[in-house]
């Protein structure tokens, strides 16, 4: 399994009236996202917060997925982790 950290720029919406001089100083929102790495290609990187079950017909079921355009990414780090099976506690199966 791989975990990914992505620092990226996202759109920003600001509600309410603001002076033009203030708005001209505001840029994109910098986001930091961490998740389970699913895949990436030249267009996007895909990650999920949870993989919570496996269906033989559908494969892994995912929850809270993010698809981030590569052109918005400022930096990223992908880390491989060991996901060895947990041992059952004594007296429990």
C-alpha positions as CSV (number, residue, x, y, z in Angstrom):
1,X,0.0,0.0,0.0
2,X,1.1,3.5,-0.7
3,X,0.3,6.7,1.2
4,X,0.5,10.0,-0.7
5,X,0.9,13.6,0.6
6,X,-0.1,16.3,-2.0
7,X,0.4,20.0,-1.7
8,X,-1.7,21.7,-4.3
9,X,-3.6,24.9,-5.4
10,X,-7.3,25.0,-5.4
11,X,-9.9,27.5,-6.4
12,X,-11.0,29.9,-3.8
13,X,-14.5,31.5,-3.2
14,X,-14.9,34.5,-1.0
15,X,-18.4,35.5,0.0
16,X,-19.6,39.0,0.7
17,X,-18.4,42.4,-0.6
18,X,-14.7,43.0,-0.8
19,X,-12.8,46.0,-2.2
20,X,-11.1,45.4,-5.6
21,X,-7.7,46.3,-4.1
22,X,-8.0,43.4,-1.6
23,X,-9.3,40.9,-4.2
24,X,-6.3,41.7,-6.5
25,X,-4.0,40.5,-3.7
26,X,-5.7,37.1,-3.2
27,X,-4.5,34.0,-5.0
28,X,-5.4,30.3,-5.0
29,X,-6.0,28.4,-1.8
30,X,-3.0,26.1,-1.0
31,X,-4.3,22.7,0.1
32,X,-2.5,19.8,1.8
33,X,-4.1,16.4,1.3
34,X,-3.1,12.9,2.6
35,X,-4.6,9.7,1.5
36,X,-4.2,6.2,0.1
37,X,-2.6,6.3,-3.3
38,X,-4.8,4.7,-6.0
39,X,-3.2,5.7,-9.3
40,X,-1.9,8.6,-11.4
41,X,-1.4,9.5,-15.0
42,X,-0.4,12.7,-16.9
43,X,-3.7,14.4,-16.1
44,X,-4.5,13.5,-12.4
45,X,-3.5,11.8,-9.2
46,X,-6.2,9.7,-7.5
47,X,-6.4,9.0,-3.7
48,X,-8.9,7.8,-1.2
49,X,-9.4,8.2,2.5
50,X,-10.7,4.7,3.1
51,X,-10.7,1.3,1.5
52,X,-13.3,-0.4,3.7
53,X,-14.1,-3.8,2.1
54,X,-13.5,-5.9,-0.9
55,X,-16.2,-7.2,-3.3
56,X,-15.2,-10.1,-5.5
57,X,-17.1,-8.6,-8.4
58,X,-16.4,-4.9,-7.9
59,X,-13.0,-5.0,-6.2
60,X,-12.1,-2.5,-3.5
61,X,-14.8,-0.2,-2.3
62,X,-13.6,3.3,-1.7
63,X,-14.8,6.3,0.4
64,X,-13.9,9.9,0.3
65,X,-11.9,10.0,-2.9
66,X,-9.9,12.9,-4.3
67,X,-8.9,13.4,-7.9
68,X,-6.4,16.2,-8.2
69,X,-5.2,17.7,-11.5
70,X,-1.5,17.3,-12.0
71,X,-1.2,20.9,-13.2
72,X,-2.4,22.1,-9.7
73,X,0.2,20.1,-7.7
74,X,3.0,22.1,-6.1
75,X,4.6,19.0,-4.5
76,X,3.9,15.4,-3.6
77,X,5.4,12.5,-1.8
78,X,4.4,8.9,-2.1
79,X,5.4,6.5,0.7
80,X,5.2,2.7,0.5
81,X,4.1,1.2,3.8
82,X,4.1,-2.4,5.0
83,X,0.5,-3.6,5.6
84,X,1.2,-7.0,7.0
85,X,-1.7,-8.9,8.6
86,X,-2.5,-8.1,12.2
87,X,-2.0,-10.9,14.6
88,X,-5.1,-11.9,16.6
89,X,-4.9,-11.2,20.3
90,X,-4.7,-14.3,22.6
91,X,-8.1,-15.6,23.4
92,X,-9.7,-13.8,20.3
93,X,-10.1,-15.2,16.8
